[in-house]
Amino acid sequence: MPLIPPRSQPALAVLPLSLGLVLASPVHAASADPATTLDTVKVTAATDIEQARAALKRIPGAGNVIDLAQVGQGRIGGTADVLAYQPGISAQSPGNEGVKVSIRGSGINRGPGAHASGIAVSLDGLPLTGPGGTPYELLEPLWLGRVEVLRGANGFERGALALGGAINYVTRSGRDSAGLQLHYEAGSRGYQKRSASYGGVSSDVDYFFAYTDTDFDGYQRHGKGDGKGAVANIGWQISPQLETRFTVRYRETDHETPGRLTRAQIRNDPHAANPANLAIDARRPQPGSTWIGNTTTWTIDDSNTLQAGLAYHRYPMDLNESLYRQQLDYANLNATLDYTHRHTLFGRDSVTTLGLRVTHDLDADVRETLRFASNGYPAGTHTRDFSHHGTDSVLHVGNDLALTDTLRLQTGLAAIHTRRDVQVTWPASDGRINEGTWDYAPRLGFTWQASPQVQWFGNLSRSVEAPHPWSMIWGSNRYFPAGYGASSGRQRAPVPLVNQTATTLELGARGDSAIGRWELTGYSARVLHELLSVELQPVPNLFVAENNASPTAHRGIEAGLDSTLWQGSAGVLSLRQAYTFSDFRYRHDARFGRNMLPGLPRHLYQGELRYQHPSGLYAGVNTEYASRIAVDYANSYWADSHLIFGTRIGFDAPSGRWQAWAELRNIGNRHYAATVTPGYDDAGKDVARSTPGDGRGVYAGLSWRFD
């Protein structure tokens, strides 16, 4: 569920109060005191963003609340733009709509564009993440009002038990997006984005509709892509106690896949495409994802609330990124049920929550054929069919108890049941995994309001992450029609994997002071059976294997600071900064010892210095630094570190009717690796494992609103 209830409140209510105070009786009516008129009182209701930030302070751990109005003051091409300048979050894009998002090392070695791992992603509080991970094409940022992130084990109350936590993308509604709005942005390398939206309120119903499409040529050759889709969000306040909201999203994308490059290529020719990808015209068309969700909230009384949600998601894919064409028919049915009871316990204020989160594969079947003649078989040869279905059910109960006016204790316990049914079904049924597993996740946390400006928090929690069903298909054995040959890179039978678990200790503080709004968090996680993937064979005969690792450790520091450096009649000068330190490594692996896990930088810093004039004019300069990245588990080779700069200027009309901006990114045209997809042991060789970040680019945009 969202951090705040789905119902939105008006930002400002002005209540003129004229109270006649009459002391009268039938006998003395004529001598009554004259009416007393009080001054007008302005009652300001908290905005959705303010309510979400207040709700975050009740959680004994770290999180982020992202206001899309602020993000929209520059290019908002994809998820990486939304999650920028946020402590604890690494979000990098290879130049298309695919993105690699990691929190506390989640999905550390996944490639961009793959189904994301280790983070439970929701749309309007309803699960988007299924047993097979999280697709990315539905995450159009122009449809969003805000994003709520609960890092690590802090997604507990949403039934999100994965190592990285939870991200909730909240759709705009008619209450915060009234009228018709047109949006256009364009820039380097053929980038264009167009959007039209309309929202409003009619009696007890609010509504929001939007259409968006995008085109780009890409930074690398063979990197063109496009996407288009629509969203509808309709809420109905049936009664003061009952509200329901429907959301429908549809989106389709088509991307060329330029492939990964070596470090030398990124340094000298980052526009290049991988020759193997060019040879096979690698691409990923996604014919159209449909997501339909409903959330209904019943406020039973002042002490009890019940919320139920149901979402259907169908997302077929047509992968043409290797010698094989894989046609995937995917569909999920996901549900949530949450009950909140406010009461007293031991004479103290207490809130008890009970929730159920279920994600279930309806269809997850794959048909595979040869795209090109290979090993004596003609193009179009039907090579294999397989299926991988899963169900994840999480039942969680928690309590938030006020020990004192400033100290709160939170306790919780979750039980998770996972089922995996994985089978190669053609040309022969050879091996099947059909098993169910129970696991558990206890949680103990506290918040201490040390002063009105400073809050301390901490928790000791366990996380559980089940393997994706599709990852169990990729094994080291081979299976193909008789005589096809072991070099095909296909496997004989599914490979069993066990749940990844971690015990995490987190301590931190947040507050407001003379230096600004700040947060500082440290965590240490001991991980067992970490699910790690490795590319064993490159394109065109791409082969990626997934395995449970020996014990690993994830440790880090997450810091954020938003400061007002100067404020006067001429405007405001502010600085926002986010720093993430990540130390992810084996504990004592038989081969790799205490090597760092490849795929992410150890240090990541983002900052923006911004000037805002009262007229609505703003300007800023920004920077990003990332340290070098290991590209294999042997730590035998590293991608370069990078330091890039950008600038932006814009104008927000005080009336709120229009906005214009221009932005320059990567001013120095620095060549760098945005993402790394690791290998096993490259023995010090420069292997193509990195996707380049965008070079110098100029972008501009305009939004116009009609009431």
N, C-alpha and C positions, 0 to 999 in steps of 0.2 A: 504494500500500500504506500501511497505517497507519505512524505514526512508530515504533511498537513492534510486535513480533510479535503475531499474534492470540491466542496462548495466554496466559491469565491465570494469575498465581501467587497463592497464598494470602498474605494480608497479614502473617500472623505465624505462625511455626513455632517451637515450644518443644521443644528437644531436650535432655532430661536425659541426661547422659553419665556412665556408671559404667564406668570402664576398669580392668580387673584387669591390673596389670603384674606378671607373675610371672617371676622369674628362677629357673628350675628345670631340673633334669636328672634322669635316672633315679636318680642317686646322691644328689643333694642336694635332693630334692623337699620334704622336711620342713622344710628351712631357708629356703624361698623367702620373699621379702619379702611382707609383708601387702598386700592390695589397696589401691589408692589411689583414693578417691572425689573427683572434681572437682566444683566448684560447677555448678549448672545454668546453661547458656549459652542466652541468647535470641538467635535468629537472625531478624532482621526482613527480609523480602523487600520490595523496593520495590513500591508500588502501581502500577497502570496509569498513573495521572496522573504519578507521580514518574518512571516509566520514559519516558513521552512527553516530559516536560520535559528529562530527561537526553539523549534522542535529539535534541531541538531544538538543544541546545548543540553538536552535531556538524555542524550546517548553517551555512555561512558567510553567513548572512543572517537577517532578522527573521521571527519567527513568533509564534503564540499557541497555548497549550494551555488549553482552557476546561473546568473541572470542573462538570458539570451538577448535582452535589450542592450546590454553592454557588449556582448560578443558581436552583435550585429553592427557595430560601428567600424566595420572593416570587412574584408572578404570572409565569407562564411561558407566555404566550399564543401566542408565535410566535418566528420566527427573530430578530426585532429584539431580543427580550428575551435570547436566547442570546448574541448578539454585542455586547451593551452593555458598557461599561467596558473596551474593548479598543483599545489604540493601533493606528492604521493602518487601522481598519475603520469605515466609515460604514454603518449599517443603520437604516433608517427605514421605518415601516409607515404606510399611510393609514388604519389602523383595522380592516382585515380581515386575511386571512392572506397577502395579497400583501405583498411587501417589496422595497425597493430597497437592494441591497447593493453597495457599491463599495469597492475596495481600490486605492489609488494612481490613482484616476480611471477605473477600469474601468467600462464601462457607464454613463458619467457622465450621459448624457442619456436613458437608458431610463426608462420610467414604471414604477411599482410594479405588480406583477401580470403584467408582460410576462415572456417567457422571458429570464432574466438573462444578461448578457454579460460576457466578460472574466475570468471566474473558472472554473476547472475544479473542479466539485463532485463529491465521491465519497461513497458510502455504504459503510462498512466497507472502504474501499480500492478499491472498484469504481466505475467511472465512472457518475455520474448525468447529468452533462452530455453531451449529444450534439452533433452538428453544428449543430442548431438552437437550442442554448443549454440553459438549465436551468429546468425547471418547478419550482414551489415547494410543491405540495400534499403531497408525501411527507415534508416536513421537520418532522414532529411532534416537538417537543422532549422530551415526556415519554418518548419511546422511546430517548433518547440517554443514554450514559454520559459521553462527553466529545466535544469538538470540537477538531480540530487544524487550524490555519491556517498556511500558508506564504505569506508575502506576496511579491508581485512574482515575480521570476525564481527564487525559492527553491523553487518546485514542480517544478524540473527533474527530480529523480530519480523523480517520479511521471509523467513525460511531460506535465506541465502547463506549456505554453509561453505561455499567455495573459498579458497585461499584469498582471492582478490576482493571479495565483498560483493557489493551490489551497486548498480547504476540504474536510476529511474529517469527515463526521458518523459517529461510531462508536456502534453500537447497544449497548444494555445486554445483558448475557449472564447466564446462570444463576450464573456465578461471582461476580458482583458484585451480584446482585439476587435473593437466595434468598427463597423463601416467597411468600405472597400479599400484595399491596399494593394498597390502595384509595386513590384520590386524588380530591379534589373541591375546586374553587375557583369563586368566583362574585363578581360585583361590578356596578358601574354599567353602565347601558345594556344590561341583559339578558344580560351576559356570564356564561356557565357553561361549565365544563370538567369532564368526568367520565372517570375512567380506572380500569381494573382490570388488574393484571399478576400473573404468576406465573412464578417461576424456580427453578431448582435444579440440582443435580448428581447424577447417578446413574452410579457407576463412571467410565467414561471419556467419558461424554456429559454436556454441560451444555445447558440449554434455558431460553429466555425467551419468554413470550407476553404480549401486551398488547392491550387494546382501549381506544380513546379516542374521545370525541365532544365537540363544541364547538358552542355557539350564541351569537350576539351580535346586538344590534340596530344597532350601529354608532354612531359619533359624528355622522355626517351623516345627514340624512333619506335614505331609500332606500339604506340601508347595511346591511341585515340580511344575515346569512350563517350557514352551518353547515358542519360537516365531521365526518366519522367514518371510522374505519379501524382496521386491526389489523396487527400485526407478529408474526412468529415468527423466532427466532434459535436455531439448533441447531448445536452444535459437537461433533465426535467426535475424540478423541485415539486414532487407530487404533493407533498404536505410538509409542514415544518419538521416532521420526523423522518420523512422518507425521500430519498433522492436516488435517481438512476442516471447513468451516463453511458452512451454508446460511442465507440470510436471505430472507424473503418479506415484502413490504410491500404493503398495499392501502389506498387512501384515496380518498374522493370528497368533493367540496366543491360548494357552490352559493352564490354571492355576488351580491347586487345591486351595481350599479356607480353610485355617486352622482355621479361625475365631478369635474372640477377647478373651482376657484373663483378669482375675482380677489383681489387683495390687499385691496381694500376689503371684499369679502365675508368674508374670513378675519378681518379686524379687527372687523367689526360683526355678522356672522351666520355663524359657521363651521359651524353645524349645517345650513346650506342644502345642497341638492343642485343640481347644474347643471340648469337648466330643460330643456335638450335631452336630457339623460339621463332625466329624469322623463318627458318626452313619449314616448319610445320604450321605456320600461320596460327600461333597459339592465341586463343581468345576464350573469354568466359561470358557467353550470353545467359542472362537469367530472365526467362520468358515473362515473369510477372509474379510478384509475391502479394498475397492477399491476407490481411490480418483484420479480424473482426473481434472486438472485445466489448464487454459490458461489465460495469461495476455498479452495484446497488448497495446503498448505505441506509441502514435503519437505526435511527437513534431511539432506542427503546424508551429510555428515560434519561434523567441527568447522570445516571451512574453506569448505564449499559449501552454499548454500541455493537452492532453486528454488520459486517461488510462481507459481501460475496462477489466474486468475480469469475468470469469465464471468457476464454479467448480461443479462437480457432485461427490457425495459421497454416496456409498452404504456400510452399515455396519451391516449385520445380527449378531444376538447374540443368544446364547443358554444357558440361565441361569439355573443352577442346584444347587442353593445355599440355598434352603429351601425344604419344603415338595413338592413344586410345581416346575414343569419344565415350564419355560417361553421361548417360541420361538419367537424371535422378528425379524421382517423384517423392517429394517430402511433404508431410503434413503433421501438425501437432494439435492436440487439444489440451489446454492448460487451464488450471482452476486454482482459486484461492478462497479461503474462508477464514475470517479474522473476527474474534470476539474480544472486546475490551470491557473490563469491569473495574470501576473506581469505587474504592471502599476504604475502611480503616482496618488496620492489622496491628495488634498490640497497642491500640490507641493512636496509631500513626497513619497519616495519609498513605494510601497504597494503590497501585494500579496493577492489575493482573491481566495478562494477555494470553490468549490461546489461539493458535493458528494452524492452518493446513495449507500446504502448497504442493500441487501435483502437476507434473509435466509428463505428457504421454505421447509417444509416437503413434500416429494412426497409420501412416505410410512412410516407409524409408527403404525403397526398393531401387536398385541400380541395374541398368542394362549397359553392357560394355561391348564396343565394337572397334575394330581396327580402322583408323583414319587413313593410313597409308599401307601399302604392301610391305610386309616384313616377314622374314624367316620363311619365305616361300608361300605365304598366305596373302591373298589379294585384299585390297582395301574393302571395307565393309564386312569382313569376316566377323561373325558373332563369336566373341571370345569368352565372355563370362557374364553371368547374372549373380547378384548377391543381395542379401537383405540384412539390415541391422536396425532392430527396433529396441526401444528402451522406455522405461518408466521410472521417474524419480518422485518419491512421495516423502514429504517432510512434515512431521507433526512437532510443533514447538510450543512450549509453555514458558512464560516469563513473569517476573514480578519486579516492580519498581517500588521500593519502600523508603519513605522519608525518615531516616534515623533522627535527624535534627532539622532545623530550618535550613541548614546549609549543606548537609551531608545526606546523600541518597545511595542506597545499596540496590544493585540489580543482580538478580539471579535468573538462571534459565537452564532448560534442558530440551534438546531436540533429538528426536529419533528419525532416522532416514532409512527408507527401504528402496533399494535400486534393483531393477530387473533388466537384464541384457539378453536378447535373443538374436544371435548373429549366425549367419549360415551362407555358404556358397551354394547356390542352387542349380547352376548350369555351368559346364556341360554335365556335371554329375554332382550329386549331393555328397560332399566330402567334408565331413566334420561340421559340428554344430555346437555352439555354446548357448545354453539356455539356463540361466541361473539367477537366483535372487539373493541379495545380501542385505543384512541389517547392520546399521552402524549408529553411533550416537555422538552428540556434541554438547557437553555442558558449558556453562558460561557464568562467570562471576565478575562483576564490575562495580565501579563507584564513580560518582561525581561529587566534588567538594567545591562549593562556591566560597573560596577563601576570602573574597571581597567582592563588592559589586562589579569590579572590573576584571577579576581574575578567577578562572575556574580550572581546577585540576581534575584529571580523570584517569582511569586505568581499567584494564580488564585482563583476565586470564581465561582463554577460550580455546576450544578445539574446533577445527574445521575438517570437513569431509568433502572429497571430490571424487565422484565416480568416473571411470573412463568413458569416453564417448564410444557408443557402439561401433561407429565406423572405424575408430582407431584399432579395434580388435581384428578388423579384416586384414590390416597391413602386417604381415608376418614375414619371416625369412624363408619359408618354404614356397615352392612354386606350383602352380597348376595351370595347364592349358590343354587344348586338344592334343591327342596323341601325336607325338613327333614334332610339336611346336617348338620345344627347346627350352631349357632352363634360363636362357638369356632373356626371356620375355619379361622378367621382372614381376611376374604375377605369382601369387602364393597358392599353396595347396589347401590350407584350412585356417580358420580363425585362430587367433592366439589369445589365451586368457590373460587378463590383467586384473589387478586388485585395486581397491580404493586408495587414493592418496589421502593421507591424514596429516594434520599439523597441530601442534600445541603452541600457542602464541601468547606471549606476555607483552602488553602494550601499556605505556605510561606517557602522559602528555599534559599540556596545559594550553589554554586559549584565553584571549581577553582583549580589552581595549586599554590603551595607555597613551602617554604623550607621544610615543613613536608610531601609534596607529593600531589598527586591528591586526592581531597576530595569533599564530598558533605554532606549536612545537610538539612533535610526537616522536617517540622512539619505540621500536618494537623488535622482538626477537622470536623467531619461529623455528622449531625443530620439526622437520618434515620427514615423514616416512613414506616410502614407495612413490616418490614424486613421479608424475607422469611426464616423461620427457620424450620428445621426438627428434629424429635425426634424418637428414637426407642422405641416403646411401647411394642412390644413383640420380644423376641430373637429368633434366630434359634433354632428349625427347623421351627416353625410357624412364620417366620419373618414378622413383621408388622411395617412399618415406616410411620409416618404421617407428613405432611407438613402444616404449618399454617402461617398466617401473624401475626407478633408479635406486642405488644404495642411499643410505641416509644423507640428507642435505640440510643446510641451514640457510634461512633467509633473515637477514638483519637489515635495519635501515633507520634513517632519520628523515623526517618530513617537516619542512618549515615553510611558513607563509607569512608575509607582512605586507599590509596595505597602509601606506603612510601619506599623510598630508604634510608636505614639506613647507608650503607657504599658502596663505589664504588672505585675500583682501578684496577691495572693491573692484580690482582689475581681474579677478579670477582666482583659480585654485591650481596649484602645482602639486601633483601627487606622484607616488611611486609605488607600484605593486611588484612583488617579488615572490618567486616560488623556487624552493631548492629541495631536491630529493637525493639522498645518499642511499645507495643500494649495495649490499654485500651479500651476494647469493653464491654459495659454493658447496661442493661436496664436503662431508665431514671427515671421512677416512675411506675413500673409495680404493678398491684393490688396484685399479689401474691409474686413476687420475688423482689420487691422494686428496689434497684440499684445493684442487683447481677451482677457479671461478666458473660458474655456469655461463655459457655463452648466450649472446642474443640481446643484452641490454647494457647501456653505459652505467658505470659506477656512480658518476656524478652528472646531475642534470640541473641546470639553472635557467630560468626564464625571468625576464624583468622588463617593465615598461615604465618610462618616465613620461608623464602626460600633463599637458596644460589645458585647462577648461576655462573659457571666457564666459561671463554671464550672458552674452548675446547668443550663445549656442555654438560658437566656434571652438574647436578643439584640435590639438596637435600632439603628437607623441613620437618618441623613438623607443625601439625595443631591441632586445638581444636574446640569444639563446646559446648556451654552451653545453656541450655533451662530451664526456671523456671517451676515450677509445673503447671499442667493443671487441671482446673475444669472438672469433668466428668458428671455433671448433672446441670440442670438449677437452682436447689435449692442450688448449691454450697455446697452440703453436703459431698462430697468426692472429693479427688484430686489425680491425677497421680503424681508420684515423679518427681522432677527436675533431670537433669543429666548433667554431665561434662565428656566428652570423649576426647581422644587424638589419633592422628594418625601420621604416618610418611611416606615419600615416597622418592625414589631415582631413578634417571634416566639419560639417555644420549640421546641428540639430535645430530646426526651427522651434522657437519657444512655443508656438502654437501646437507643436506636435504633428503638424500636417505633412512635413517633408523632411528628408534627411539626405545628405550627399557626402561622399567621402572619396578619397584617393589614397592608395597605399603602394609603397615600394618595399618589396621583400628581397632579402639576401642581397643587400646593396653591393657587397664586395664580390658577388658571384662566386662564393665559396663552393668548392666541390666536396661533397661529403656523403657518407652513407646514412640514409634515414633509417633503414631497418636491416637486420641481419638474420638470415635463416641458417642455423648452424649445421656443420658437418661433424663427423665423429673424430677423425684424426687426420688433418691435412698434411702432417709431417712438415710444416713450415712452408708449404706451397701456397701460392696466391690463387685460390679457387674462387669461382664466381658464386658468391654467397650473399651479396649486398645489393640493395636497391638504392639508387641515388636520390638524395633530397632535391627539391626544386632549386634551380638556379635563380639568377636575378629575374624579377618579374614585376610588372606594373599593373595595377588593378584599380578600377573605379566602380562606384555603385551609386544608385539613386533609389529612394523609396518615397512613395507619395500616398497619402491617405485621404480618402473622401468620406465625410460623415454621411 
